[in-house]
């Protein structure tokens, strides 16, 4: 694409192109981040490394879009959390001492596994988003 502009309008034209690129990239990243957050919730709901008798803990995982939390490029931020049984997530992940303080309970690292899978997927999705935006122009 060849564009003819006067030298005094070069800065303005570059700023416009960079702004359009940034907006397109932010939109692609927002889609990718939402997909990653949903995949994280699905992974946590799917994996049961412990005996969840009632199923209440696993089914309460959800994604929440964080207000006022944006990345450097302006992309949205999401949090994966357990809506109703948030108190026991750390205890299950890392184990804890019993009430009498004599022994430590078994840990069930389910968050760590889901995080590892999502991190590897995140790199691929971000690279894909950048490639998509670069090929549009």
Secondary structure by P-SEA (a helix, b strand, c coil): cbbbbcccaaaaaaaaaaaaaaaaaaaaaaaaaaaaaaaaaaaaaacccccccccccccccbbbbbcccccccbbbbbbbbbcccccccccccccccccccccccccccaaaaaaaaaaaaaaaaaaaaaaaaaaac
